[in-house]
């Protein structure tokens, strides 16, 4: 019992030491070595999660299967041929998620015309949109052919006036 507790203590202290190391490139190599020694396997850059920032928010990157050229072309056409497109769970008349309902409510209050795509009807579109936008969740709003964001970004833009500005810019 004491031996396993000692091993557990050494493992936890080693992990804490590895995670508290400075984030320089040389320290990253040391950290990987320490984590490899603790876990028994060597992490590679491919297994380390990468993050990116969209409109000031940090988003965890996820590996997705590639998007077929046919589906990419169809999505491009849909987004380019409509000023506002909302990829959502459900429809305008029957949103099937609170976030989708919020986006429909905001766009309806603004009195703008918008197209919706129910991602629940087709799994290929649902997974394809995650790859296309590099955004893992729904709803997804496109304004003027460009990805604007999800519900939280749309709500923030509505409150600050940035959403109205973006819509007016595309309609001018």
N, C-alpha and C positions, 0 to 999 in steps of 0.2 A: 504494500500500500504506500509506504513512504517513498519507495523507488519510483513508482508511477507518478506520485505527486511531485517529486523532484523533477522528473522528466517534463511534466506539464508546466511547472514553473519555469524551467529553462526554455521551453518552447515559447511560452507567452512572453518572457522577457526578451528572447531573441527576436520575436516578431515585433514587439514594441520598439526595440532598438533599430531594427531594419526600417520601420515606418517613420521613425523620428529622424533619420539621416537627412541631410540637406539635399535639395533636389537638383544639384548640379549634374552634368553628364557623367562625371567620374563617380559621383555618389550613386547615381542611378545604377551603374554597373555593379557597385558594391551592394546596393540594395537587392538587386536581382540575385546576386550570389548568396546573400544571406537568406533571402526567401527560398531559393532553390535548396539550400542546406536544410532549412526548416521543413519545407513541404516535401522534399524528396524529388522534386522535378524542376526543370529549368524553364522559366517563362520566356517567351520570345516576344518580339515587338508585335507580332500578329495576334498574340493572345492578350496583350495589354489593352485595356479599353481606351479609346481616344474620345475626346470631347470636342465640340465645336460650339460656336456662339451664334445665335440667331436673334437679331434685334435685342441684344444685351442679355440673353438668357443662355445658360450653358445647357447643351443637349448631349446626352450620351449617344455615341455612334453605335450602330448595330449592323452586323453583317446581313445583307439581304441578297436573295438570288437575283441574277441579272434580269433586266427588263427586255422583253422581246421587241424587236424593231417595229413590228406591226402595232403592238399595244402603245409604244411610245409615240408613233405617228398619230394614232387615233386620239390619244390624250392631248398631244400638241394641237391638233385641229380643233378639238373641243374648247380648249383654253384660249386659243387665239381667235376663235370665232365668236366668243362671248366676252362682254366686258367684265362680268363677275360670275365666277363659278364656285359653288360650294359643294365639295365632296363631303358627304355627311352620312350618318346612320339614320335611315328613314327618308321621308320626303318632306317637302314644304308643309304639306297639310297634316302630316303625321310623323313628326320627328320621333325617333326611337331612342334618343339619348338626351340628357339635359344640356350637354354642351352644344349639340346640334340645334336644339331648340333655342338656346341663347343666340346663336349665330343667325338663325332664321328671324328671330324677333328683332335683332339689331338691324338687319338689312330691310326688314319690312317697315320698321319705324323710320328709316331713312327714305323710304319710298322709292327705292331703286329696283330696277328689273334685274333679276339674277336667275341663273340656271342652277339646278341641283342634280347631283348624281348620288343615288343610293348605293353606297359601297357594300351594303349587306346583301344586295341582289346577286353580286358576282364576286367570288373570291379572288379571281384573277385581277380584277380592277382594284379590289381592296389591297392586295399585296403589291400590285404594280404601282399604286399611288405612293406607297411608303418608300419605294425605291426612287420613283420619279422626283418626288419632292425632298427626299432624304429627311422626312419627318415621320416619326413612328406612330402618330395617333391621328384620330379624326375627331372633329371636322378639320378640313383644310380649305382655306379660302384663297382663291386666285383673283387678283384684280389687275386688269389691263395686261393679261398674259403672264403676270409674275406672281410667284407665291408670296402671299401676304403673311400668313401664319395660321395658328390654330385659334381656338376659342379665347384663351387667355390674352393673346396678343390682340385679337380683334376687339375684345372688351376694353382693353387698355387704350387702344386706338380710338374707340368710340368715345371714351371718357375724356381723352385729351384733345380730340378733334383731328388727330392724324388720319383716322379712317376716312372721314369726310374729305380731307385734303387729297388723299390718295385716289378716292373715287372721282372727285372733281377733276383731278389732273388727267385721268384716263378718258374722261368724257369731253374734255376740251378740244 
